[in-house]
């Protein structure tokens, strides 16, 4: 609806401008006639009509261009004011001031488009700066916590009266915090490598059900240690994808399920061939999440229960990596959860890479 109105307004505006130009031209011709007649009263009228018309035309053209010059100087002043405002806005943005807001409604035509573009750019850069600051703050906080623990327990180890049992316990904590720092660094590197419009990864066809079984078996010591029952219902499904990346998806999801499922709980993994792609649903009987937490769990460093996650050694990056990998494969991931009743993550991965169709 807006586009036809813009086209109509442009036609009306150009029509009015054309009419004004002809009006100025007519007024200039009329003024030239009166000027020459006034002059002829003193000098006398030339004997030839052609000469009279030629003189009137010449004087009219001069008056017309003088009028256009005055109008041009007026609009030039306005254009210079607009250019100065644009230059000032760009200078403020270059200095890191992203609160720039130009009034688009005061300008017209191309200048309004430029003002709108500057406002959009300032807003986007402001959001990116906020994300950058939050990211640095979160990374600093995540690094500071294990470093504080390592420093504190290393200082405690200097106590000569420390028992061997406590010494072993402190060394175990230091080792765990070191692993946590290593995991944080590894996850940050993974996120960095996955960033970009469309990273280039080699894809191949393979059996997804076989990959899921391999991931479950690789985590057997963890779920057996908590006496968790893992139930598999896997259809034979073949997809075209980056095997290593998707293995990271199932590993992170299964790791979360094991971490937040209490002892003697259950994890169910179902794979079926859906209409849009292979559909994997991983359901656990863990602690679950609130509706508000479900809106943010794929954000970097977000933790539904910060105290519990910290005790378990989480960094809040695992699900961010999962979401990014699923997006790279043009898939989708959803979650259904309720506090105290567990969570169910569903991942849909297309059967073939972008541009292909399902066989």
C-alpha positions as CSV (number, residue, x, y, z in Angstrom):
1,X,0.0,0.0,0.0
2,X,2.8,2.4,0.8
3,X,4.6,1.9,-2.5
4,X,1.7,3.1,-4.7
5,X,1.2,6.1,-2.4
6,X,4.9,7.0,-2.8
7,X,4.7,6.7,-6.6
8,X,1.6,8.8,-6.6
9,X,3.2,11.5,-4.4
10,X,6.3,11.5,-6.6
11,X,4.2,12.1,-9.7
12,X,2.2,14.9,-8.0
13,X,5.4,16.5,-6.7
14,X,7.1,16.4,-10.2
15,X,3.9,17.8,-11.8
16,X,3.8,20.7,-9.3
17,X,7.5,21.4,-9.9
18,X,6.9,21.5,-13.7
19,X,4.0,23.8,-13.3
20,X,6.0,26.1,-11.1
21,X,8.8,26.2,-13.7
22,X,6.4,27.2,-16.4
23,X,4.8,29.7,-14.1
24,X,8.2,31.3,-13.4
25,X,9.0,31.2,-17.1
26,X,5.7,33.0,-17.9
27,X,6.2,35.5,-15.2
28,X,9.7,36.2,-16.6
29,X,8.4,36.7,-20.1
30,X,5.7,39.1,-18.8
31,X,8.3,41.0,-16.7
32,X,10.6,41.2,-19.7
33,X,7.7,42.8,-21.8
34,X,7.1,45.4,-19.1
35,X,10.8,46.2,-18.7
36,X,11.4,46.6,-22.5
37,X,8.2,48.8,-22.8
38,X,9.5,51.0,-20.1
39,X,12.9,51.3,-21.8
40,X,11.2,51.9,-25.2
41,X,9.5,55.0,-23.7
42,X,12.9,56.5,-23.4
43,X,14.7,55.1,-26.4
44,X,11.9,54.4,-28.8
45,X,10.5,51.2,-30.2
46,X,12.7,49.3,-32.7
47,X,11.2,49.4,-36.3
48,X,11.2,45.7,-36.7
49,X,8.8,43.4,-34.8
50,X,11.4,40.6,-35.0
51,X,13.9,42.7,-33.1
52,X,11.3,43.6,-30.5
53,X,10.5,39.8,-29.9
54,X,14.2,39.0,-29.9
55,X,14.9,41.6,-27.2
56,X,11.9,40.5,-25.1
57,X,13.1,36.9,-25.3
58,X,16.6,37.8,-24.3
59,X,15.5,39.9,-21.4
60,X,13.0,37.2,-20.3
61,X,15.7,34.5,-20.3
62,X,17.9,36.7,-18.2
63,X,15.1,37.3,-15.7
64,X,14.3,33.6,-15.6
65,X,17.9,32.6,-14.9
66,X,18.1,35.3,-12.2
67,X,15.0,33.8,-10.6
68,X,16.4,30.3,-10.8
69,X,19.7,31.5,-9.3
70,X,17.9,33.0,-6.3
71,X,15.8,29.8,-5.8
72,X,18.9,27.7,-6.2
73,X,20.8,29.7,-3.6
74,X,17.9,29.2,-1.2
75,X,17.8,25.4,-1.7
76,X,21.6,25.3,-1.7
77,X,21.5,26.7,1.8
78,X,19.0,24.1,2.9
79,X,21.0,21.3,1.2
80,X,24.2,22.5,2.9
81,X,22.4,22.4,6.2
82,X,21.3,18.8,5.5
83,X,24.8,17.8,4.4
84,X,26.3,19.3,7.6
85,X,23.8,17.4,9.7
86,X,24.6,14.2,7.9
87,X,28.4,14.8,8.3
88,X,28.0,15.5,12.0
89,X,26.0,12.3,12.5
90,X,28.6,10.2,10.7
91,X,31.4,11.8,12.7
92,X,29.6,11.0,16.0
93,X,29.0,7.4,14.8
94,X,32.7,7.1,13.9
95,X,33.6,8.2,17.5
96,X,31.4,5.5,19.0
97,X,28.3,7.5,19.7
98,X,25.5,5.2,18.5
99,X,22.7,7.3,20.1
100,X,22.4,9.4,16.9
101,X,18.8,9.9,15.8
102,X,18.1,12.0,12.7
103,X,14.6,13.4,12.1
104,X,13.6,11.9,8.8
105,X,10.3,13.7,8.6
106,X,12.0,17.1,8.2
107,X,13.7,16.1,5.0
108,X,12.5,15.0,1.6
109,X,13.5,12.8,-1.3
110,X,17.0,11.3,-1.3
111,X,18.0,13.1,2.0
112,X,15.2,11.3,3.8
113,X,16.5,8.0,2.5
114,X,20.0,8.9,3.7
115,X,18.7,9.9,7.1
116,X,16.7,6.7,7.4
117,X,19.8,4.7,6.5
118,X,21.9,6.5,9.1
119,X,19.3,5.8,11.8
120,X,19.2,2.1,10.9
121,X,23.0,1.9,10.9
122,X,23.3,3.7,14.2
123,X,20.7,1.4,15.8
124,X,22.4,-1.8,14.5
125,X,25.8,-0.6,15.5
126,X,24.4,0.2,19.0
127,X,23.0,-3.3,19.3
128,X,26.3,-4.8,18.2
129,X,28.2,-2.7,20.7
130,X,25.8,-3.8,23.5
131,X,26.3,-7.4,22.5
132,X,30.1,-7.0,22.4
133,X,30.1,-5.4,25.9
134,X,27.8,-8.2,27.3
135,X,30.0,-10.8,25.7
136,X,33.2,-9.4,27.2
137,X,31.6,-9.0,30.5
138,X,30.3,-12.6,30.4
139,X,33.7,-14.0,29.3
140,X,35.5,-12.1,32.0
141,X,33.0,-13.3,34.7
142,X,33.3,-16.9,33.5
143,X,37.1,-16.8,33.5
144,X,37.3,-15.0,36.9
145,X,35.3,-17.6,38.8
146,X,37.5,-20.6,38.2
147,X,40.7,-18.5,38.5
148,X,39.5,-17.3,41.9
149,X,38.9,-20.9,43.0
150,X,42.3,-22.1,41.7
151,X,44.0,-19.2,43.4
152,X,42.2,-19.8,46.7
153,X,42.8,-23.6,46.8
154,X,46.4,-23.2,45.6
155,X,47.0,-20.9,48.6
156,X,45.3,-23.4,50.9
157,X,47.7,-26.1,49.7
158,X,50.6,-24.2,51.3
159,X,49.3,-25.0,54.7
160,X,51.8,-27.6,56.1
161,X,49.1,-28.9,58.6
162,X,46.7,-29.8,55.7
163,X,45.6,-33.5,55.8
164,X,46.3,-35.7,52.8
165,X,42.6,-36.1,52.3
166,X,42.0,-32.4,52.1
167,X,45.0,-31.9,49.9
168,X,43.7,-34.5,47.4
169,X,40.3,-32.8,47.5
170,X,41.8,-29.4,46.8
171,X,43.9,-30.7,44.0
172,X,40.8,-32.3,42.5
173,X,39.0,-29.0,42.6
174,X,41.9,-27.2,41.0
175,X,42.0,-29.8,38.2
176,X,38.2,-29.5,37.7
177,X,38.4,-25.7,37.4
178,X,41.3,-26.1,35.0
179,X,39.1,-28.4,32.8
180,X,36.4,-25.8,33.0
181,X,38.7,-23.1,31.7
182,X,39.8,-25.4,29.0
183,X,36.2,-26.1,28.0
184,X,35.3,-22.4,28.0
185,X,38.3,-21.7,25.7
186,X,37.3,-24.6,23.4
187,X,33.7,-23.5,23.2
188,X,34.7,-19.9,22.4
189,X,36.9,-21.1,19.6
190,X,34.1,-23.3,18.2
191,X,31.7,-20.3,18.3
192,X,34.2,-18.2,16.5
193,X,34.8,-20.8,13.8
194,X,31.0,-21.1,13.3
195,X,30.4,-17.4,13.0
196,X,29.8,-15.8,9.6
197,X,27.1,-15.7,6.9
198,X,27.7,-19.3,5.7
199,X,30.9,-21.1,6.8
200,X,32.1,-23.6,4.2
201,X,31.9,-27.1,5.7
202,X,32.2,-30.4,3.7
203,X,29.0,-32.4,3.8
204,X,28.6,-36.1,3.2
205,X,25.8,-38.7,3.3
206,X,25.7,-40.9,6.4
207,X,23.3,-42.8,8.6
208,X,22.0,-40.6,11.4
209,X,20.8,-43.4,13.5
210,X,24.3,-44.9,13.6
211,X,25.7,-41.5,14.7
212,X,23.2,-41.2,17.5
213,X,24.0,-44.7,18.8
214,X,27.8,-43.9,18.7
215,X,27.2,-40.7,20.8
216,X,25.1,-42.5,23.4
217,X,27.8,-45.3,23.7
218,X,30.5,-42.7,24.1
219,X,28.7,-41.2,27.1
220,X,27.9,-44.6,28.7
221,X,30.2,-44.0,31.7
222,X,28.4,-40.7,32.5
223,X,24.8,-42.0,32.4
224,X,25.7,-45.3,34.0
225,X,27.3,-43.5,36.9
226,X,24.0,-41.9,37.7
227,X,22.0,-45.1,36.9
228,X,20.1,-43.3,34.1
229,X,18.2,-45.5,31.7
230,X,18.7,-44.5,28.1
231,X,15.9,-45.6,25.7
232,X,16.6,-45.5,21.9
233,X,13.9,-45.5,19.2
234,X,15.8,-44.9,16.0
235,X,14.5,-45.3,12.5
236,X,17.0,-45.9,9.7
237,X,17.5,-42.4,8.3
238,X,20.2,-41.1,6.0
239,X,21.0,-37.4,5.7
240,X,23.6,-35.2,3.9
241,X,25.3,-33.1,6.5
242,X,28.6,-32.3,8.2
243,X,29.0,-35.3,10.4
244,X,31.5,-33.8,12.9
245,X,29.3,-30.7,13.5
246,X,26.1,-32.7,14.1
247,X,28.0,-35.0,16.4
248,X,28.7,-31.9,18.5
249,X,24.9,-31.2,18.6
250,X,24.0,-34.6,19.9
251,X,26.9,-34.6,22.3
252,X,25.9,-31.2,23.8
253,X,22.2,-32.1,24.1
254,X,23.0,-35.5,25.7
255,X,25.5,-34.0,28.1
256,X,22.9,-31.5,29.3
257,X,20.3,-34.2,29.7
258,X,22.7,-36.3,31.8
259,X,23.8,-33.3,33.8
260,X,20.3,-32.2,34.8
261,X,18.6,-35.6,35.2
262,X,18.7,-37.0,38.7
263,X,19.9,-40.5,39.5
264,X,17.7,-43.3,38.4
265,X,16.1,-41.0,35.8
266,X,15.5,-41.7,32.1
267,X,16.5,-40.2,28.8
268,X,14.6,-41.1,25.6
269,X,16.0,-40.4,22.1
270,X,13.6,-40.8,19.2
271,X,14.7,-40.5,15.5
272,X,12.0,-40.5,12.8
273,X,11.7,-39.5,9.1
274,X,9.6,-36.3,9.1
275,X,8.3,-34.4,6.1
276,X,10.9,-31.6,6.3
277,X,13.8,-33.7,7.4
278,X,15.2,-36.1,10.0
279,X,13.5,-35.4,13.3
280,X,15.5,-36.1,16.5
281,X,13.7,-35.7,19.9
282,X,15.8,-36.0,23.1
283,X,13.6,-36.2,26.2
284,X,14.8,-36.4,29.8
285,X,13.2,-36.6,33.3
286,X,15.4,-33.8,34.6
287,X,14.7,-30.6,36.5
288,X,13.1,-28.8,33.5
289,X,12.9,-25.1,32.8
290,X,10.4,-22.2,33.1
291,X,8.8,-20.6,30.1
292,X,11.0,-17.5,30.5
293,X,14.1,-19.6,30.6
294,X,13.1,-21.3,27.4
295,X,13.1,-18.0,25.6
296,X,16.8,-17.4,26.3
297,X,18.5,-20.8,26.6
298,X,20.1,-20.5,23.1
299,X,21.8,-17.2,24.0
300,X,25.5,-17.1,24.8
301,X,26.3,-17.6,28.5
302,X,22.6,-17.8,29.5
303,X,22.0,-20.2,32.4
304,X,18.5,-21.2,33.5
305,X,19.9,-21.9,37.0
306,X,23.2,-20.1,37.5
307,X,24.1,-21.7,40.8
308,X,23.3,-25.2,39.6
309,X,25.1,-24.8,36.3
310,X,28.2,-23.4,37.9
311,X,28.4,-26.3,40.3
312,X,28.2,-28.6,37.3
313,X,30.9,-26.8,35.4
314,X,28.7,-25.3,32.6
315,X,29.7,-22.2,30.7
316,X,26.4,-21.4,29.1
317,X,27.8,-21.8,25.5
318,X,26.8,-25.4,24.7
319,X,23.3,-24.6,23.5
320,X,24.5,-21.6,21.6
321,X,26.8,-23.9,19.6
322,X,24.0,-26.3,19.1
323,X,21.7,-23.5,17.7
324,X,24.4,-22.2,15.4
325,X,25.2,-25.6,13.9
326,X,21.5,-26.4,13.4
327,X,21.2,-23.0,11.6
328,X,24.1,-23.8,9.4
329,X,22.3,-26.9,8.2
330,X,19.1,-24.9,7.6
331,X,17.4,-26.9,10.3
332,X,15.5,-25.9,13.4
333,X,15.5,-26.7,17.1
334,X,12.7,-26.3,19.6
335,X,12.3,-27.1,23.3
336,X,9.4,-28.1,25.5
337,X,9.9,-28.1,29.2
338,X,8.3,-27.7,32.5
339,X,9.9,-27.2,35.9
340,X,10.3,-30.6,37.7
341,X,9.0,-32.6,34.7
342,X,12.0,-32.6,32.4
343,X,12.8,-31.2,29.0
344,X,12.4,-32.3,25.3
345,X,14.6,-30.9,22.6
346,X,13.5,-31.5,19.0
347,X,16.0,-31.0,16.2
348,X,14.9,-31.2,12.5
349,X,17.7,-31.6,10.0
350,X,17.0,-31.5,6.2
351,X,17.8,-34.7,4.4
352,X,20.0,-32.9,1.9
353,X,22.1,-29.8,1.8
354,X,20.6,-26.5,0.6
355,X,19.4,-26.6,-3.0
356,X,18.7,-30.4,-3.0
357,X,15.5,-32.3,-2.5
358,X,14.6,-35.3,-0.5
359,X,14.9,-38.7,-2.3
